[in-house]
Amino acid sequence: MEFQTQEIIFGFFLAQSLVVSLSYFASALGVYFFPGPTRRFLVVAASVPYFLGWCCLVGAIYIDEAALPLVVIGGALLGLGSAGFYMLWQRLFASQEAETGNRDLILGTAYASIFYFSLYLIPGAVTVYLIPLVFLPLFGLCIVLKSRTIDPNQPMFEDVPRDHPRIYRQILHDYWRSAFAIGALGFCCGIMRSLAIGDPQIGSLVNILSMGTSLVAAVALLLVWQVKNIRLNVTAAYRIFFPFLISAFLLLPIFDEPFSGPLASALYAVYSCAIVLMMIQCAQASRDRGINPVFIYGFFGGIVYLLHDVGFVTGTFAEKIPVISIPPLVAVSIMALYLLGLMYFIGQGGFRQILSPRRTDAESIELVALAPRAERGEAERGRAVALRHARSAASLSGNALEKEAKRPARIRSEQEEPSYRDRISKQAAALQRHYRLSARETEVMELIARGNSVARIAEELVVSENTIRTHSKRIYTKLAIHKKQELLDLIESFDPSDLNSV
């Protein structure tokens, strides 16, 4: 704790977080422009900088005159190595079947928390040397052994992004809001980290509580997953969490330092859970769209960790630079609230979404353009003629409209709820529940049943044809069939009314 001065902590965290975000962006760009070499991502590329970074930190403890440069270099190398290990694990989880990959990821989160707390049983002076000399080789051995189970012939690894840039543009369009929502949490955590660098004890408290929350969340998620399907929308969850977020920053300058520690711990706890959801969503995108897992994860992680860096730098400068005699904590809160509001506005689509001509809100005020008097008279005569025709047509169907109006509103609203397209859609949904198919597999199966070719399905879903073929193989395997006719017979065997009894 004596070694962790404010200058040392600031230099370490800034270097580490900047290199992490840059490494994610570089990985995404590398996969896009050089898919061949990045496919052979070596464990050495993550292990060597991680080992050297830890050596720099150990050296900084003993060499006082070079402590700050060594810490900065060590933080940068640790950031590079950590990003490399995350990429390797994400590559593994995405390559597995959805159920296996997600289960391993959630279990890994739980075990990581237990492993973290077990380190407190070891003296700190010993832990400093155990990490680079014992734990790091174990990290490398684990990923090497598990990577041997990866099937390199999957579409996600054979994909050449520049051959179909339209698919990748669609990917960025579909997922940037989720990345932005998690990045907003990262921004808040960066703000709180800037406030905590003056007190290393707060950093330890944040680590303990965030790891404890990760353990509880992982166990709870596994238990719920055993008994029911889970469907999470990251962007919608952030909208729900947003009022609590801005309220917490509004209360921060009122309750001052006693409030900052628990707030930082709570934010990092939620952030750590959001990172797990980010990895799950990226793995799902790789499987469903047939894109390289390093690309989508690099895109997500780059945005998230960059916004974390923005929060860290913003909080540091807002706290240090006096602004018209405003207390530092008040200045930090004002800056945080302003940037959070701005990010929320951007995440909702910004001015483009608000000014979109397709908006048809019920609350909108409409003023129809006034036509000249002569034109209005002609329009009224036209409406009168149309009205007479309408009344004549209505007489053929009796009082159907009147009956519709008199029906209870509850019955009408039930019928107006989203319904299945037709019998095939209902049968596909019933088959999905019986065989536990994913949403994308069900979508592909229904399109196959409707007689679409592989090329047509790929065009409609904005994926490669190779991805559709892989989905088809997985569908046939799960359904224990081998031909399209068997698929059609199986779908036809399901009674659409079964959905109503579920």
Secondary structure as a PSIPRED ss2 file (coil, helix, strand):
# PSIPRED VFORMAT (PSIPRED V4.0)

   1 M C   1.000  0.000  0.000
   2 E C   1.000  0.000  0.000
   3 F C   1.000  0.000  0.000
   4 Q C   1.000  0.000  0.000
   5 T C   1.000  0.000  0.000
   6 Q H   0.000  1.000  0.000
   7 E H   0.000  1.000  0.000
   8 I H   0.000  1.000  0.000
   9 I H   0.000  1.000  0.000
  10 F H   0.000  1.000  0.000
  11 G H   0.000  1.000  0.000
  12 F H   0.000  1.000  0.000
  13 F H   0.000  1.000  0.000
  14 L H   0.000  1.000  0.000
  15 A H   0.000  1.000  0.000
  16 Q H   0.000  1.000  0.000
  17 S H   0.000  1.000  0.000
  18 L H   0.000  1.000  0.000
  19 V H   0.000  1.000  0.000
  20 V H   0.000  1.000  0.000
  21 S H   0.000  1.000  0.000
  22 L H   0.000  1.000  0.000
  23 S H   0.000  1.000  0.000
  24 Y H   0.000  1.000  0.000
  25 F H   0.000  1.000  0.000
  26 A H   0.000  1.000  0.000
  27 S H   0.000  1.000  0.000
  28 A H   0.000  1.000  0.000
  29 L H   0.000  1.000  0.000
  30 G H   0.000  1.000  0.000
  31 V H   0.000  1.000  0.000
  32 Y H   0.000  1.000  0.000
  33 F H   0.000  1.000  0.000
  34 F C   1.000  0.000  0.000
  35 P H   0.000  1.000  0.000
  36 G H   0.000  1.000  0.000
  37 P H   0.000  1.000  0.000
  38 T H   0.000  1.000  0.000
  39 R H   0.000  1.000  0.000
  40 R C   1.000  0.000  0.000
  41 F C   1.000  0.000  0.000
  42 L C   1.000  0.000  0.000
  43 V C   1.000  0.000  0.000
  44 V H   0.000  1.000  0.000
  45 A H   0.000  1.000  0.000
  46 A H   0.000  1.000  0.000
  47 S H   0.000  1.000  0.000
  48 V H   0.000  1.000  0.000
  49 P H   0.000  1.000  0.000
  50 Y H   0.000  1.000  0.000
  51 F H   0.000  1.000  0.000
  52 L H   0.000  1.000  0.000
  53 G H   0.000  1.000  0.000
  54 W H   0.000  1.000  0.000
  55 C H   0.000  1.000  0.000
  56 C H   0.000  1.000  0.000
  57 L H   0.000  1.000  0.000
  58 V H   0.000  1.000  0.000
  59 G H   0.000  1.000  0.000
  60 A H   0.000  1.000  0.000
  61 I H   0.000  1.000  0.000
  62 Y H   0.000  1.000  0.000
  63 I C   1.000  0.000  0.000
  64 D H   0.000  1.000  0.000
  65 E H   0.000  1.000  0.000
  66 A H   0.000  1.000  0.000
  67 A H   0.000  1.000  0.000
  68 L H   0.000  1.000  0.000
  69 P H   0.000  1.000  0.000
  70 L H   0.000  1.000  0.000
  71 V H   0.000  1.000  0.000
  72 V H   0.000  1.000  0.000
  73 I H   0.000  1.000  0.000
  74 G H   0.000  1.000  0.000
  75 G H   0.000  1.000  0.000
  76 A H   0.000  1.000  0.000
  77 L H   0.000  1.000  0.000
  78 L H   0.000  1.000  0.000
  79 G H   0.000  1.000  0.000
  80 L H   0.000  1.000  0.000
  81 G H   0.000  1.000  0.000
  82 S H   0.000  1.000  0.000
  83 A H   0.000  1.000  0.000
  84 G H   0.000  1.000  0.000
  85 F H   0.000  1.000  0.000
  86 Y H   0.000  1.000  0.000
  87 M H   0.000  1.000  0.000
  88 L H   0.000  1.000  0.000
  89 W H   0.000  1.000  0.000
  90 Q H   0.000  1.000  0.000
  91 R H   0.000  1.000  0.000
  92 L H   0.000  1.000  0.000
  93 F H   0.000  1.000  0.000
  94 A H   0.000  1.000  0.000
  95 S H   0.000  1.000  0.000
  96 Q C   1.000  0.000  0.000
  97 E C   1.000  0.000  0.000
  98 A H   0.000  1.000  0.000
  99 E H   0.000  1.000  0.000
 100 T H   0.000  1.000  0.000
 101 G H   0.000  1.000  0.000
 102 N H   0.000  1.000  0.000
 103 R H   0.000  1.000  0.000
 104 D H   0.000  1.000  0.000
 105 L H   0.000  1.000  0.000
 106 I H   0.000  1.000  0.000
 107 L H   0.000  1.000  0.000
 108 G H   0.000  1.000  0.000
 109 T H   0.000  1.000  0.000
 110 A H   0.000  1.000  0.000
 111 Y H   0.000  1.000  0.000
 112 A H   0.000  1.000  0.000
 113 S H   0.000  1.000  0.000
 114 I H   0.000  1.000  0.000
 115 F H   0.000  1.000  0.000
 116 Y H   0.000  1.000  0.000
 117 F H   0.000  1.000  0.000
 118 S H   0.000  1.000  0.000
 119 L H   0.000  1.000  0.000
 120 Y H   0.000  1.000  0.000
 121 L H   0.000  1.000  0.000
 122 I C   1.000  0.000  0.000
 123 P C   1.000  0.000  0.000
 124 G H   0.000  1.000  0.000
 125 A H   0.000  1.000  0.000
 126 V H   0.000  1.000  0.000
 127 T H   0.000  1.000  0.000
 128 V H   0.000  1.000  0.000
 129 Y H   0.000  1.000  0.000
 130 L H   0.000  1.000  0.000
 131 I H   0.000  1.000  0.000
 132 P H   0.000  1.000  0.000
 133 L H   0.000  1.000  0.000
 134 V H   0.000  1.000  0.000
 135 F H   0.000  1.000  0.000
 136 L H   0.000  1.000  0.000
 137 P H   0.000  1.000  0.000
 138 L H   0.000  1.000  0.000
 139 F H   0.000  1.000  0.000
 140 G H   0.000  1.000  0.000
 141 L H   0.000  1.000  0.000
 142 C H   0.000  1.000  0.000
 143 I H   0.000  1.000  0.000
 144 V H   0.000  1.000  0.000
 145 L H   0.000  1.000  0.000
 146 K H   0.000  1.000  0.000
 147 S H   0.000  1.000  0.000
 148 R C   1.000  0.000  0.000
 149 T C   1.000  0.000  0.000
 150 I C   1.000  0.000  0.000
 151 D C   1.000  0.000  0.000
 152 P C   1.000  0.000  0.000
 153 N C   1.000  0.000  0.000
 154 Q C   1.000  0.000  0.000
 155 P H   0.000  1.000  0.000
 156 M H   0.000  1.000  0.000
 157 F H   0.000  1.000  0.000
 158 E H   0.000  1.000  0.000
 159 D C   1.000  0.000  0.000
 160 V C   1.000  0.000  0.000
 161 P H   0.000  1.000  0.000
 162 R H   0.000  1.000  0.000
 163 D H   0.000  1.000  0.000
 164 H C   1.000  0.000  0.000
 165 P H   0.000  1.000  0.000
 166 R H   0.000  1.000  0.000
 167 I H   0.000  1.000  0.000
 168 Y H   0.000  1.000  0.000
 169 R H   0.000  1.000  0.000
 170 Q H   0.000  1.000  0.000
 171 I H   0.000  1.000  0.000
 172 L H   0.000  1.000  0.000
 173 H H   0.000  1.000  0.000
 174 D H   0.000  1.000  0.000
 175 Y H   0.000  1.000  0.000
 176 W H   0.000  1.000  0.000
 177 R H   0.000  1.000  0.000
 178 S H   0.000  1.000  0.000
 179 A H   0.000  1.000  0.000
 180 F H   0.000  1.000  0.000
 181 A H   0.000  1.000  0.000
 182 I H   0.000  1.000  0.000
 183 G H   0.000  1.000  0.000
 184 A H   0.000  1.000  0.000
 185 L H   0.000  1.000  0.000
 186 G H   0.000  1.000  0.000
 187 F H   0.000  1.000  0.000
 188 C H   0.000  1.000  0.000
 189 C H   0.000  1.000  0.000
 190 G H   0.000  1.000  0.000
 191 I H   0.000  1.000  0.000
 192 M H   0.000  1.000  0.000
 193 R H   0.000  1.000  0.000
 194 S H   0.000  1.000  0.000
 195 L H   0.000  1.000  0.000
 196 A H   0.000  1.000  0.000
 197 I C   1.000  0.000  0.000
 198 G C   1.000  0.000  0.000
 199 D C   1.000  0.000  0.000
 200 P H   0.000  1.000  0.000
 201 Q H   0.000  1.000  0.000
 202 I H   0.000  1.000  0.000
 203 G H   0.000  1.000  0.000
 204 S H   0.000  1.000  0.000
 205 L H   0.000  1.000  0.000
 206 V H   0.000  1.000  0.000
 207 N H   0.000  1.000  0.000
 208 I H   0.000  1.000  0.000
 209 L H   0.000  1.000  0.000
 210 S H   0.000  1.000  0.000
 211 M H   0.000  1.000  0.000
 212 G H   0.000  1.000  0.000
 213 T H   0.000  1.000  0.000
 214 S H   0.000  1.000  0.000
 215 L H   0.000  1.000  0.000
 216 V H   0.000  1.000  0.000
 217 A H   0.000  1.000  0.000
 218 A H   0.000  1.000  0.000
 219 V H   0.000  1.000  0.000
 220 A H   0.000  1.000  0.000
 221 L H   0.000  1.000  0.000
 222 L H   0.000  1.000  0.000
 223 L H   0.000  1.000  0.000
 224 V H   0.000  1.000  0.000
 225 W H   0.000  1.000  0.000
 226 Q H   0.000  1.000  0.000
 227 V H   0.000  1.000  0.000
 228 K C   1.000  0.000  0.000
 229 N C   1.000  0.000  0.000
 230 I C   1.000  0.000  0.000
 231 R C   1.000  0.000  0.000
 232 L C   1.000  0.000  0.000
 233 N C   1.000  0.000  0.000
 234 V H   0.000  1.000  0.000
 235 T H   0.000  1.000  0.000
 236 A H   0.000  1.000  0.000
 237 A H   0.000  1.000  0.000
 238 Y H   0.000  1.000  0.000
 239 R H   0.000  1.000  0.000
 240 I H   0.000  1.000  0.000
 241 F H   0.000  1.000  0.000
 242 F H   0.000  1.000  0.000
 243 P H   0.000  1.000  0.000
 244 F H   0.000  1.000  0.000
 245 L H   0.000  1.000  0.000
 246 I H   0.000  1.000  0.000
 247 S H   0.000  1.000  0.000
 248 A H   0.000  1.000  0.000
 249 F H   0.000  1.000  0.000
 250 L H   0.000  1.000  0.000
 251 L H   0.000  1.000  0.000
 252 L H   0.000  1.000  0.000
 253 P H   0.000  1.000  0.000
 254 I H   0.000  1.000  0.000
 255 F H   0.000  1.000  0.000
 256 D C   1.000  0.000  0.000
 257 E H   0.000  1.000  0.000
 258 P H   0.000  1.000  0.000
 259 F H   0.000  1.000  0.000
 260 S H   0.000  1.000  0.000
 261 G H   0.000  1.000  0.000
 262 P H   0.000  1.000  0.000
 263 L H   0.000  1.000  0.000
 264 A H   0.000  1.000  0.000
 265 S H   0.000  1.000  0.000
 266 A H   0.000  1.000  0.000
 267 L H   0.000  1.000  0.000
 268 Y H   0.000  1.000  0.000
 269 A H   0.000  1.000  0.000
 270 V H   0.000  1.000  0.000
 271 Y H   0.000  1.000  0.000
 272 S H   0.000  1.000  0.000
 273 C H   0.000  1.000  0.000
 274 A H   0.000  1.000  0.000
 275 I H   0.000  1.000  0.000
 276 V H   0.000  1.000  0.000
 277 L H   0.000  1.000  0.000
 278 M H   0.000  1.000  0.000
 279 M H   0.000  1.000  0.000
 280 I H   0.000  1.000  0.000
 281 Q H   0.000  1.000  0.000
 282 C H   0.000  1.000  0.000
 283 A H   0.000  1.000  0.000
 284 Q H   0.000  1.000  0.000
 285 A H   0.000  1.000  0.000
 286 S H   0.000  1.000  0.000
 287 R H   0.000  1.000  0.000
 288 D H   0.000  1.000  0.000
 289 R H   0.000  1.000  0.000
 290 G C   1.000  0.000  0.000
 291 I C   1.000  0.000  0.000
 292 N C   1.000  0.000  0.000
 293 P H   0.000  1.000  0.000
 294 V H   0.000  1.000  0.000
 295 F H   0.000  1.000  0.000
 296 I H   0.000  1.000  0.000
 297 Y H   0.000  1.000  0.000
 298 G H   0.000  1.000  0.000
 299 F H   0.000  1.000  0.000
 300 F H   0.000  1.000  0.000
 301 G H   0.000  1.000  0.000
 302 G H   0.000  1.000  0.000
 303 I H   0.000  1.000  0.000
 304 V H   0.000  1.000  0.000
 305 Y H   0.000  1.000  0.000
 306 L H   0.000  1.000  0.000
 307 L H   0.000  1.000  0.000
 308 H H   0.000  1.000  0.000
 309 D H   0.000  1.000  0.000
 310 V H   0.000  1.000  0.000
 311 G H   0.000  1.000  0.000
 312 F H   0.000  1.000  0.000
 313 V H   0.000  1.000  0.000
 314 T H   0.000  1.000  0.000
 315 G H   0.000  1.000  0.000
 316 T H   0.000  1.000  0.000
 317 F H   0.000  1.000  0.000
 318 A H   0.000  1.000  0.000
 319 E H   0.000  1.000  0.000
 320 K H   0.000  1.000  0.000
 321 I C   1.000  0.000  0.000
 322 P C   1.000  0.000  0.000
 323 V E   0.000  0.000  1.000
 324 I C   1.000  0.000  0.000
 325 S C   1.000  0.000  0.000
 326 I E   0.000  0.000  1.000
 327 P C   1.000  0.000  0.000
 328 P H   0.000  1.000  0.000
 329 L H   0.000  1.000  0.000
 330 V H   0.000  1.000  0.000
 331 A H   0.000  1.000  0.000
 332 V H   0.000  1.000  0.000
 333 S H   0.000  1.000  0.000
 334 I H   0.000  1.000  0.000
 335 M H   0.000  1.000  0.000
 336 A H   0.000  1.000  0.000
 337 L H   0.000  1.000  0.000
 338 Y H   0.000  1.000  0.000
 339 L H   0.000  1.000  0.000
 340 L H   0.000  1.000  0.000
 341 G H   0.000  1.000  0.000
 342 L H   0.000  1.000  0.000
 343 M H   0.000  1.000  0.000
 344 Y H   0.000  1.000  0.000
 345 F H   0.000  1.000  0.000
 346 I H   0.000  1.000  0.000
 347 G H   0.000  1.000  0.000
 348 Q C   1.000  0.000  0.000
 349 G C   1.000  0.000  0.000
 350 G H   0.000  1.000  0.000
 351 F H   0.000  1.000  0.000
 352 R H   0.000  1.000  0.000
 353 Q H   0.000  1.000  0.000
 354 I H   0.000  1.000  0.000
 355 L C   1.000  0.000  0.000
 356 S C   1.000  0.000  0.000
 357 P C   1.000  0.000  0.000
 358 R C   1.000  0.000  0.000
 359 R C   1.000  0.000  0.000
 360 T C   1.000  0.000  0.000
 361 D C   1.000  0.000  0.000
 362 A C   1.000  0.000  0.000
 363 E C   1.000  0.000  0.000
 364 S C   1.000  0.000  0.000
 365 I C   1.000  0.000  0.000
 366 E C   1.000  0.000  0.000
 367 L C   1.000  0.000  0.000
 368 V C   1.000  0.000  0.000
 369 A C   1.000  0.000  0.000
 370 L C   1.000  0.000  0.000
 371 A C   1.000  0.000  0.000
 372 P C   1.000  0.000  0.000
 373 R H   0.000  1.000  0.000
 374 A H   0.000  1.000  0.000
 375 E H   0.000  1.000  0.000
 376 R H   0.000  1.000  0.000
 377 G H   0.000  1.000  0.000
 378 E H   0.000  1.000  0.000
 379 A H   0.000  1.000  0.000
 380 E H   0.000  1.000  0.000
 381 R H   0.000  1.000  0.000
 382 G H   0.000  1.000  0.000
 383 R H   0.000  1.000  0.000
 384 A H   0.000  1.000  0.000
 385 V H   0.000  1.000  0.000
 386 A H   0.000  1.000  0.000
 387 L H   0.000  1.000  0.000
 388 R H   0.000  1.000  0.000
 389 H H   0.000  1.000  0.000
 390 A H   0.000  1.000  0.000
 391 R H   0.000  1.000  0.000
 392 S H   0.000  1.000  0.000
 393 A H   0.000  1.000  0.000
 394 A H   0.000  1.000  0.000
 395 S H   0.000  1.000  0.000
 396 L H   0.000  1.000  0.000
 397 S H   0.000  1.000  0.000
 398 G C   1.000  0.000  0.000
 399 N C   1.000  0.000  0.000
 400 A H   0.000  1.000  0.000
 401 L H   0.000  1.000  0.000
 402 E H   0.000  1.000  0.000
 403 K H   0.000  1.000  0.000
 404 E H   0.000  1.000  0.000
 405 A H   0.000  1.000  0.000
 406 K H   0.000  1.000  0.000
 407 R C   1.000  0.000  0.000
 408 P C   1.000  0.000  0.000
 409 A H   0.000  1.000  0.000
 410 R H   0.000  1.000  0.000
 411 I H   0.000  1.000  0.000
 412 R H   0.000  1.000  0.000
 413 S H   0.000  1.000  0.000
 414 E H   0.000  1.000  0.000
 415 Q H   0.000  1.000  0.000
 416 E C   1.000  0.000  0.000
 417 E C   1.000  0.000  0.000
 418 P C   1.000  0.000  0.000
 419 S C   1.000  0.000  0.000
 420 Y C   1.000  0.000  0.000
 421 R C   1.000  0.000  0.000
 422 D C   1.000  0.000  0.000
 423 R H   0.000  1.000  0.000
 424 I H   0.000  1.000  0.000
 425 S H   0.000  1.000  0.000
 426 K H   0.000  1.000  0.000
 427 Q H   0.000  1.000  0.000
 428 A H   0.000  1.000  0.000
 429 A H   0.000  1.000  0.000
 430 A H   0.000  1.000  0.000
 431 L H   0.000  1.000  0.000
 432 Q H   0.000  1.000  0.000
 433 R H   0.000  1.000  0.000
 434 H H   0.000  1.000  0.000
 435 Y H   0.000  1.000  0.000
 436 R C   1.000  0.000  0.000
 437 L C   1.000  0.000  0.000
 438 S C   1.000  0.000  0.000
 439 A H   0.000  1.000  0.000
 440 R H   0.000  1.000  0.000
 441 E H   0.000  1.000  0.000
 442 T H   0.000  1.000  0.000
 443 E H   0.000  1.000  0.000
 444 V H   0.000  1.000  0.000
 445 M H   0.000  1.000  0.000
 446 E H   0.000  1.000  0.000
 447 L H   0.000  1.000  0.000
 448 I H   0.000  1.000  0.000
 449 A H   0.000  1.000  0.000
 450 R C   1.000  0.000  0.000
 451 G C   1.000  0.000  0.000
 452 N C   1.000  0.000  0.000
 453 S C   1.000  0.000  0.000
 454 V H   0.000  1.000  0.000
 455 A H   0.000  1.000  0.000
 456 R H   0.000  1.000  0.000
 457 I H   0.000  1.000  0.000
 458 A H   0.000  1.000  0.000
 459 E H   0.000  1.000  0.000
 460 E H   0.000  1.000  0.000
 461 L H   0.000  1.000  0.000
 462 V C   1.000  0.000  0.000
 463 V C   1.000  0.000  0.000
 464 S C   1.000  0.000  0.000
 465 E H   0.000  1.000  0.000
 466 N H   0.000  1.000  0.000
 467 T H   0.000  1.000  0.000
 468 I H   0.000  1.000  0.000
 469 R H   0.000  1.000  0.000
 470 T H   0.000  1.000  0.000
 471 H H   0.000  1.000  0.000
 472 S H   0.000  1.000  0.000
 473 K H   0.000  1.000  0.000
 474 R H   0.000  1.000  0.000
 475 I H   0.000  1.000  0.000
 476 Y H   0.000  1.000  0.000
 477 T H   0.000  1.000  0.000
 478 K H   0.000  1.000  0.000
 479 L H   0.000  1.000  0.000
 480 A C   1.000  0.000  0.000
 481 I C   1.000  0.000  0.000
 482 H C   1.000  0.000  0.000
 483 K C   1.000  0.000  0.000
 484 K H   0.000  1.000  0.000
 485 Q H   0.000  1.000  0.000
 486 E H   0.000  1.000  0.000
 487 L H   0.000  1.000  0.000
 488 L H   0.000  1.000  0.000
 489 D H   0.000  1.000  0.000
 490 L H   0.000  1.000  0.000
 491 I H   0.000  1.000  0.000
 492 E H   0.000  1.000  0.000
 493 S H   0.000  1.000  0.000
 494 F C   1.000  0.000  0.000
 495 D C   1.000  0.000  0.000
 496 P H   0.000  1.000  0.000
 497 S H   0.000  1.000  0.000
 498 D H   0.000  1.000  0.000
 499 L H   0.000  1.000  0.000
 500 N H   0.000  1.000  0.000
 501 S H   0.000  1.000  0.000
 502 V C   1.000  0.000  0.000
